[in-house]
Amino acid sequence: MQRGCRTAARPTMAAALGGLRGLLAAAGRAAGPARPWGRPAPPGARLLGQSCRRPAEPRAGPEPGSRGLPEGVEYIPTRKKGKNPMKPVGVAWYSLYARTRLGYLFYQRQVKKARERYPHGHSAPQPCCFPGVKILPIPVLSNNYSYLVIDTASSRAAVVDPSDPLAVQAAIEEEEVMLEAIFCTHKHWDHSGGNAALCQQHGSCKVYGSALDAIPELTNPLADREKVSVGCLTFEALATPGHTVGHMVYVLDGGPFGGPPCLFSGDLLFLAGCGRLFEGSPETMLASLDVAVGLGEDTLLWPGHEYALECLTFASLLELDNPALEQKLQWATQQRQEKRSTCPSTLGEEQTYNPFLRTHRPELQAVLGLRRGGGEHPDAFRARVLKEVRRRKDLYKAT
């Protein structure tokens, strides 16, 4: 039965390399004794025998000049001020995080620390139900969300972006469902790190995602607009590159159940925010965001991270006189004070306050000091606006 804007100083190369060495050493200590590449982690790592093997991936790198942190370590405001365990070391760090064992070791460290700090998750989960469907957000790591999506008639389920396999497995057991599918939005460990362990636990489970993104344990590569059924549930995969070259989002068709479409957006779109442009241009990200907006205003947005308070606070600096934004910020502040999740929102809501979906708005363009050039295509101008908003967000530090 189911149960109901400061700019941080750029570090010197010596400092950056020193920071990387320190992190590698710390991650190595957290992971235990060194072992051959691709061998399973020891039981003490509590990853259910997960392998750190990754398939080969295209060598598409981040946009030149990007100084972003790897996904999962973007600054999130807290009341307790502390030293960020990661220093922004730009392209070199992202390459190490995304393509080498260092990223996997850092992920293991994230999992261990989050389990200690948030034994019951960083937020109180708030299930969403409509006839025949249950969506259970699973708070994992320090600010990620995985989602268990259940066909309640057959007790078959899919999980989106299983970061921590223990947390996901606990939800599966509590809901008494059979896991049939893992939908991975992209390759970053904080979205794909639990794939191997869950596949080991659930032998018939399939892993879906883009072949362009080197997703661990991928069994069923998906093309743009391809559909997958899990029980009576139908998911459509949409290619949305920008954050990574193979980023995909998944749309659950709620129509047969009398519910709205549900967008599991990974790191494409957050409440009042969007993902960093690690492997794409502003033009690419803009096109991907337009794909999401085209799903309709009633579509529920289930993002990959709990970034609402930071993103809304940043947005309020750009639009000082936006009643919808002010109201949403007050609501999110109350939610986070009570450690409650802020998802889902709707795409209709997002278009009233999310600056990354408001690049066409004259008031935002004016605040940024941008004007459309003579003969400039409207989408090219919107991409310039997006680039400037993203630049300011990357430099923004909440207090």
Secondary structure by P-SEA (a helix, b strand, c coil): ccccccccccccaaaaaaaaaaaaaaaaaaacccccccccccccccccccccccccccccccccccccccccccccccccccccccccccaaaaaaaaccaaaaaaaaaaaaaaaaaccccccbbbbbbcccbbbbbbbcccbbbbbbbbccccccccccccccaaaaaaaaaaacccccbbbbcccccccccaaaaaaaacccbbbbcccccccccccccccccbbbbcccbbbbbbbbcccccbbbbbbbbcccccccbbbbcccccccccccccccccaaaaaaaaaaaaaccccbbbbccccaaaaaaaaaaaaccccaaaaaaaaaaaaaaaaccccccccaaaaaacccccccccaaaaaaacccccccccaaaaaaaaaaaaaaaaaacccc
